Amino acid sequence: MKKLVLTTLFAALTAASLSAASFAACAGCHGQNGEKKALGKSAIIAGWDEAKLVAALKGYKDGSYGGAMKGVMKGQVARLSDADIAALSKQIAAFK
């Protein structure tokens, strides 16, 4: 029982740190809460709804979305699965 509780706790902490880390890669350009124009060129993403974020990230990934930052973002999202994109979009949509 103790082992199960510790395993569950470890899994929960790992999941929390992974979700925090997922936006950590974005924060360098977009700001800690998505409040900056990335490299002074992109839109501010704080306040975007989840559907808009999913569409943008999938569009960057498949090359169908983006302006000045298209090339940079394509490389950033290339490794993300659909589940990663959904989780990241949910996290960013929570920024107000």
WOUR-V502603 format. One record per residue. N is the residue number from 1. SS is DSSP state (h for helix, s for strand, l for the rest). OMEGA is omega in degrees with one decimal (none if undefined). D_LAST is the distance of its C-alpha to the last C-alpha in Angstrom with 1 decimal. Layout:
N:SS:OMEGA:D_LAST
N:SS:OMEGA:D_LAST
//
This chain:
1:l:-179.9:40.6
2:h:179.5:39.4
3:h:179.2:39.0
4:h:178.9:36.9
5:h:179.1:34.5
6:h:178.4:34.2
7:h:178.7:33.7
8:h:178.4:30.9
9:h:178.9:29.3
10:h:179.6:29.6
11:h:179.3:28.2
12:h:178.8:25.1
13:h:177.7:24.6
14:h:178.9:25.3
15:h:179.4:22.8
16:h:-179.0:20.0
17:h:177.2:21.0
18:h:179.6:21.3
19:h:176.0:17.8
20:h:-179.3:16.6
21:h:-177.1:19.1
22:h:176.1:18.0
23:h:179.9:14.9
24:h:178.6:17.0
25:h:-178.5:19.1
26:h:-171.7:16.2
27:h:179.3:14.8
28:h:179.6:18.0
29:h:-173.2:17.3
30:h:-176.8:13.6
31:l:-175.4:12.7
32:l:-178.8:11.7
33:l:178.7:8.0
34:l:-173.1:8.8
35:l:-176.9:8.8
36:l:167.6:12.5
37:l:-178.1:15.0
38:h:-178.7:16.9
39:h:178.7:20.3
40:h:-173.0:19.6
41:l:-173.3:20.2
42:l:173.7:17.4
43:l:172.4:14.5
44:l:-174.2:11.0
45:l:175.8:9.5
46:l:-179.8:5.8
47:l:176.8:5.2
48:l:176.9:8.6
49:l:-174.4:10.1
50:h:-178.7:12.3
51:h:178.9:15.5
52:h:178.8:14.7
53:h:178.1:13.9
54:h:-179.8:17.0
55:h:-179.8:19.1
56:h:-177.7:18.1
57:h:177.1:18.9
58:h:177.2:22.0
59:h:174.8:23.0
60:h:-177.3:22.8
61:h:-178.6:24.9
62:h:175.5:27.5
63:l:-176.6:27.6
64:l:-175.4:26.8
65:l:169.9:23.5
66:l:178.2:22.5
67:l:-175.5:23.8
68:l:-175.3:24.5
69:l:-174.7:22.7
70:h:-178.1:24.3
71:h:179.2:26.8
72:h:-176.3:24.6
73:h:178.6:22.1
74:h:177.6:25.0
75:h:-178.9:26.3
76:h:-175.7:23.0
77:h:-176.0:22.6
78:l:-176.5:26.3
79:l:-175.4:26.5
80:l:173.3:23.7
81:l:175.8:25.0
82:h:178.2:23.5
83:h:177.0:22.5
84:h:-179.8:20.8
85:h:178.7:18.9
86:h:-178.9:17.9
87:h:179.9:16.7
88:h:178.9:14.9
89:h:178.0:13.2
90:h:179.9:12.2
91:h:-178.2:10.8
92:h:-179.8:8.8
93:h:178.7:7.6
94:l:177.7:6.2
95:l:-179.5:3.8
96:l:none:0.0
//
